[in-house]
Amino acid sequence: MTKHFLELQDISPDKLVSYFTLADEYYDASQGKESRDDLSGKTVANLFFEDSTRTANSFYLAGRRIGASVLDFTGAGSSLSKGETLLDTARNIYAMGIDCFVVRHVSPGAPAMIADALDVPVINAGDGAHEHPTQGLLDVYTMYRELGAVEKFKGLTVAIVGDILHSRVARSLCFALKTLGSRVILVGPRTLVNKHFEAFGVEISYSLDKVLAEVDVLYFLRLQRERMSSGLVSSLKEYKFLYGMTQNRMALCKDDVKIMHPGPINRGVEIDPEVADGPNSLILKQVTCGMASRMAVLYSLIGEKSD
């Protein structure tokens, strides 16, 4: 049976830890500090039908630095504009000799559809508002690097703040954190944090200030205005006043609180520049850990010792 990496909803704690262990092995190579050829002779096709900077470039470099050949494909200017279906596009690229697909698409379930149709491993690089599993993996791996031990997740409190409603990242991160035993609080306006998220086993707060003193990690989300209908946020000024991370709010937090954001950041809205670039910020470390995490996922699917 072909293996895939499509979601974190049902991942086991042991599997997450195995990715951490493998990512640790690739950490230096992910930064170009050592040469690896673990996927020599393999070809990875990155199929991105939605805009991306961090994820697309991270997967490209992760594949190259582990020895694979990488094909970058974007929907813009392709035969899709001539009426070709997504599956026909994938089938034609697969026929060129592809060992793994990395797929980002605006429609939930698109990577799974390709996985069902073709006998090739598929990695979900974000599908609509469903999940972004490699982002969730890299986020908990970043925390793991800070914590130093998996057991410490059980005493961790993480607040995910902002546009929960449209965030595939929030869903994947909730699943991963709950799998590892952490406490998760979703924070935002009622229009963006629905009660049904409690089914994920998380808490909900509509006040950021009320939770600041008790959290170990503050994870901020971008306001996805391109996915929003009007009226969900009355104004950016009001949103920042209620949910933006400022230096004044930092003074209400634990001294060692960690600040995270998956990017891109709306500076001055979700986080002020002084906080994003400050000593408590892990935002760039997330990017670094993303490389190693994605190398681990690629190797787990198509490496010689994949299981």
PyMOL commands that set and color helices and strands:
alter all, ss='L'
color gray80, all
select helices_A, chain A and resi 13-30+54-65+79-82+86-94+110-117+133-147+150-155+168-179+195-200+212-214+225-227+236-243+247-250+273-276+283-302
alter helices_A, ss='H'
color red, helices_A
select strands_A, chain A and resi 43-48+69-74+100-105+122-127+157-161+183-187+203-205+217-220+258-260
alter strands_A, ss='S'
color yellow, strands_A
deselect
rebuild
show_as cartoon
